[in-house]
């Protein structure tokens, strides 16, 4: 037992040492990540009307879900009806090949519509973050937080300019989700046929974990592609490649932003869920007498956690968008520094910021001088 504890102790010290070495080597990236998180907090505090955006698109998703369920009920009634029990009046429907194809087609289209709705919700938040970041921070606001975001611009852009981009990205998401659904169906059949085979369960668990990680990877790439598309106006494929290269070049910054934001988001979601569950416990006790409240409270905790995740995701999307805006300013260059948030200004060269704000930046050489030309004659061409 002592030997095992010694091994655990030495391994813990080794991993802790590696962790601190990584922190020291990437300390500048950590400072940028903390500043981006602070800026994202200011953005969320200054854009309180953004909480209505998830509500809007959640309502749209509910409407499409109702339409899908209605269509599914109608589709499931297509087939040969046979009576199972005369006394119980139960019947079964045998689907034909065409009915099965219609069902899977409807199911895939439902996944695509839901993914597209989620993409539009995300894109509106992205554009709101961009408009807030590039707004003039020198203008004093009544709420004390400089900067203004525009929510309607994101809605207009998502419908007028980037609908194809969002549709293509959501198509990729829908395909991955369909693959996961088909795998779960096949895995259930395999588990039923193999019984309690441990190797089969381990293999299926590994595949399930791989598909879940791949799904998260695709969603992360899509979100950063939407951000780059909103910033540059490029197509989806070009934006996905450029954003992926940007993530590789600044992997430490993106990693720290995701890690710190993830910790704050988990604490916020857990706190909201706990407080909602506690409040529901006292409300149920005051209204009715419940002999076993653990079941309803567990359901309330899960629902409140899901709802909190929808709204807290605004902070996660905003932090990634602000990080890309910062990197764009830092790598491409400044033409006007009045939009830079105060927390991020310390990471820019002070002379460049002063020159940009005073309009005295040195001009960039964009043309090569070849020589002078003399005008010999001017022609007056009539209609």
N, C-alpha and C positions, 0 to 999 in steps of 0.2 A: 504493500500500500504506500509505503514511504517513497519507493522508487517511482511509482506512478505520479505521486504529487510533485516530486522533483522534476520529472519530465514536463508536467503541465506548467510548473513555475518557470522553467527555462524557456519553454515555447512562448509563454505569455510575455516574458521579458524581451525575447527576440522580436515578436510581432510588435510590441510597443516601441522598441527601438527603430524598427523599419518605419512604423507610422510617424514617429517624430522626425525621422530623417526626411520623409516625403513632405511633411509640413514645412520643415526648414527650407528645403530646396524650392518649394513652391509658395513661399510666404507672400511674395508679391501678388501672385494669382489669388491667394486667400484674401488679401486686403481688397482686391478688386471685387471678388465675390461678395464680401460683406457689404461693400459700398453699393453693389447692384441690388442686394436684398433690401438695404435701407431705402434705395430709390424706388424699388417696387412697392415697398410699404407706403411710401408717400403717394405713389400713383393710385394705389387702391383706396387710400384715405381721401384722395382728391376726386375720385371717380365713383362715388357711391351709387350713381344711377346704373352702373354696370351690373348690379345685382339683379336687375330686371331682365337682362339679356338671357341668362340661363332659364329664367321662368318662361320667357317667350318661346324659346326653342324647345323647352321641355313640353310645353303645351302643344306645339306642332308635332312633336314625336308621339304624344298621346293620341292626337287625332289620327295620325297615320297608323298607329297600332290598332286603334278601333276599326279603321277601314280594313286593315289586314286580317283581323280576327273575323270580321263579317265575310270577307271574301273566302277565308279559309273554311268557314262553316259551310258556305255554299259549295265550295269545291269538294269538301269531304263527303257531301251527299251524292256526288256523281259516282255511279257504279251499280253493280248488281246487288240488290238487297235480298238477304236471306233471313228467315226467322230462326232465332236461337232457342227461345223458350216461349211457349204459348201462355203459360201461367204468369210469367214475369213480363211478358210483352217486350222482350229484348230482341234486337235485330243487329245484324252485322252487315257491313258494306264491303264488298270486294272491289278494290281499285284496279282499274286497267293500267296499262303502261302509260297511256296518254294522261290519265288522271294523276299518276305519280309524278310524271314530268311537269305537269302544271303546278303541283304542290311545291316541288323543289324550286321551280322558277319563281313562284310567288314568294317563297321563303328567302331566296337569294335577293330578290328585289327589295324585300322588307329590310334585310340587313344593309343593303346599299343605301336605302332612303334614310335609315337611322344613322348610318355612318356619315352621310352627307349632311344631315341636320347637325350632328356633332361638329363636323368640320366648319360649317357656317357659324355656329356659336363661337368656336375657337378663333375663327378669322376675324369676327367682329371685335373680340377682345384684343387680338393682335393689332388691328388697325387703331383701336382706341389707345393702346400703349404707344404706338408710333407717333400718333398725333400729339399725345401728351409729351413725349420725350422731345419732339422737335418744336414744341410751342415756346414762345418767348418767356424765359424764366425771370426776366428783369421787370415784368409787369406785376405789380402787387395785386394779389387776390384777396377777396373778403375772408376766405377761410384760412388765410395764412400760409397756404401751400401754393407756391408758384407753379403755373402750368395749367393747361386746359386740354381735355380730351374730347374727341368727337365720336360719338357712338353711331350716329346715322351714316357717317362716311363709310364705315366698315360694312354696314348693311347694303349700301348702294354699290360699293366695289364688289362685294360678294355676288351680287346679282348681275351687274353690268359688265365687269371686266374679268373676274376670276372664277366664274361658275364652272368652266371647264377644268380649271386647276383643282378646285375643290371636289368636283365629280370624279376626276381621275384618282386623286389621293384617297377618297372614300371608297372607290372601287377596289383598290388594293387592300384596304382594311376589311371590306366585306368578303373578299376572297379568302383572306387569312381566317376570318371568323367562320366561314363556311367549312374550311378545312378542319378547324377545331371541332365543329359540331359533328362532321362526318367521322372524325377520329373517335369522339366520345361514343358515337353509336356503334362503331366497329369494336371499340375497346370493351363495351358492355357485352357484346356477343362473344368476344374472345374470352373474357373472364368467366362467362357462364359456361362456355365449353370446356375450359381448362380447370374449373373448380378452384381449389385453394393453392394453385401452383405459385410458389413464391417468386420464381424466376420470371414468370409471365407478368405478375404484378409489378415487379421491379422494372422490367422493360417498358411496360405501359406507362409507369410513373415517370421514367426518364423522358419518354417521348412527349408526355403531357407537359413536363417542365420545359422541354425544348420549345414546344409550340407556344407556351405562355411567354417565354423570353423573346421569341421571335415576334410575337404580337406586340409586346412593349417596344421592341426595337423599331418596328414599322411605324407605330404611332409617334414615337419620338422623332424619327426622321421626317415624317409627314408634317408634324408641327413646326419643325425648324425650316422645312421647305416652304410652308405657308408664310412664315416670317420673312424669309428671304424674298419670296415672291412679292409680298406687300411692300418691301423696301425697294426692290429693283424693278418690279414689273415683268420679270422673266417668266418663262414657262415653268411647268412643274418639274420636268426632268432636269432642266438646267439649274433650277433653284435647289433641288434635292442634292445634286452633285456639289454645287458651290457651298451649300450649307454644311454638307458632310465634310468637305475639305476644311471649312472654317472651324468645325468642331475638332477635327484632328489637329489643326494648328494651335488651337487654344483648349486642348483637352482638360488641362488642369482647372482653368477658369470655369468651363462648363460643368466639370465634375464637382467642384466646390459649390457652385450655385445650386446644382441639383441636390447635393447632399444637405446643405444648410436649409434650403427651401423645403426639402422633404421633411426635415426634423420639425421645423416650425409648422408645416401643414399638418403633420401627424398630431402634434400637441394641440393645435387648434381644433381639428376634427374630433379628437378624443375628448377634449374639454367640452365642446358643444354637445356631444352625444351623452356624456355623463350628466351634465346639467339638465338636459332635456329629460333624461330618464328619471332623475331625482324629482324634478318638477312633476312629471307624470305620476310618479308614485304617490305624492301628496295629493294630487288632484283626484286620482282614483280612490284614495282613502276617504276623501271628503265627499265624493259623489255616491259611491256604492261600496259595498263590503265585498272584497275579493279574498277568497280563501287561499288561493295560490297565485300571487302576483308575478312570480318569476317569468312565466311564459309570456304574458303581455309586455312586461318590461323589457325582455330580451328582444322582442319584435320591435318595440319602440326604439331601442338602442340601435338596432341594425338600420332601421329606416332613417333615423336622425343622422347616423354616420354617412349613409348614402347621400342624403340631402346636403349635409355639410361638405361632402367631397365635391359636389357639383359647384358650390359657391366658392370654396377655397381654391379650386382649380384656376380661378381668375388670377390669384397671386402667382401660381406656378407659371402660367402662360405669360403674365406680365414680366416676371423676372427674366425669362428666356428672351423675350422680345427686347427688353432694355439692354441685356447683355449684347445682343447682336447689333443694336443701334450704337452702343458704346464702341464695339470693335470696329464698326464701319467708320465712325468719327476718328478713331485712333489710327487706323491703318490707311484710310483714303486721304484724310486730311481735313482741316477745318476751313470753312469759308466764313462762318459766322458762329461765334462761341456763345451767343446770348441764350441759346436753347439748352446748354449743358446744365444738368442739375448740379447744385452746389456740392453735393457729396462726391460727385465724380470729377470735379474740376481739378482736384489735386493730382490726378493721374495724367493730366496733360501738361505739356511744357508751358510754363507760365508766360514766357515771352511770346509763344504762338497764340495763346489765349488773349493776351493784351493786344497783340497786333490784329487778331481777327475781330475783336470787339471794337477796335478803333478804325477798322477798315484799312490797315496798313500792311497787310500781308504782301510779301514779295510775289510778283507775278510769275506764273509758271511759263516756261518756254514750250509752246505747243506747235510753232511753225519754224521752218528753216528759211533764213533770208537768202534769196538767190540773186537779187540785184534790182535795179531801178528800170522802169519802163516809161517811154515817152508816148503820149497820145498824138497820133498823126492826124486823124480825121474823125469827126463825129458824124454818123449817118442818121438822118431823120426819116424814119420809115413810116409812111402813112398807111391807113387802112385801105 
